[in-house]
Amino acid sequence: MGIITISRTHGSGGTTFAREVAKHLGYSYIDRTFINNECRESDRHIRSFGIDGHTAPGLHDVTRELMTDANFYKASFVANILDHSLQDNAVMTGMGAGIILAGMGNTINLRIVRLMEERIRAIAQVKSIPYDDAFDLVEKMDEGKREFITRYFDADVGDPSLYHAVVNSSYASLEEAVGILAENAQRHFTPIHAEETERVLKGRLLEKRAEMLLFHLGMGHCSGKVLFRAGAEDSLSVAGVVRNEAEKNRLLQALAKNTQIRDITDALETGVFESTV
């Protein structure tokens, strides 16, 4: 298992670089469009918690409706990235994947940058638009990426401490950069790292799927108030506050249907937590 994440400024050639790395290594290529489609169409993160597609024929419609909720969207988005990290050797472009997977042993996080003048010229040429329009587009796209990362991950996408390395495509050729990364990946991705990474990813995915369950149970108001923590030997602790005993029982019963969870530690409390304003 090896995961390479690529963050890039607009017009830096980062997407082309990511696709070439994936091709060179024989890895899957995953970007935000791919993950967004999965979030809207896939129910695989929900059914294992006891929501049966046969008894809930509108599951896809409900999921798409829930996607308008920022908290559900983030949980679903992160769950899909964690899930694909477990399944594939993959190159993931953008999406905050490097932030989501920070600290994982079998992950390499890169940032691709380029001199602004070259970025603008590249976009103007590719889009066949005037220089000034290309400048505005680069500024707009960079701002959009910054806003996405700030909103969902409370981080600065330009912070170099988030990455193993920052590559300036104005100074390093595509072929050179791909070669350096491929060589480094062979040394970095080890069976020991993979085993530990898989354990951590499985725990985090379980937590995110449990968060998503709240919304499908009609308990989205508990988001941020109920916390899930995966532990050793397939255990899960549930803490926080729900409105009443009925909600508590509904959540615990749904979690108990997941055969991946061997033990549930219940630290839930009941009480009124909604604002009276």
Summary of the structure (lengths in Angstrom):
residues: 277
radius of gyration: 21.0
end to end distance: 49.6
largest distance: 62.7
contacts: 864
relative contact order: 0.16
helix: 55%
strand: 17%
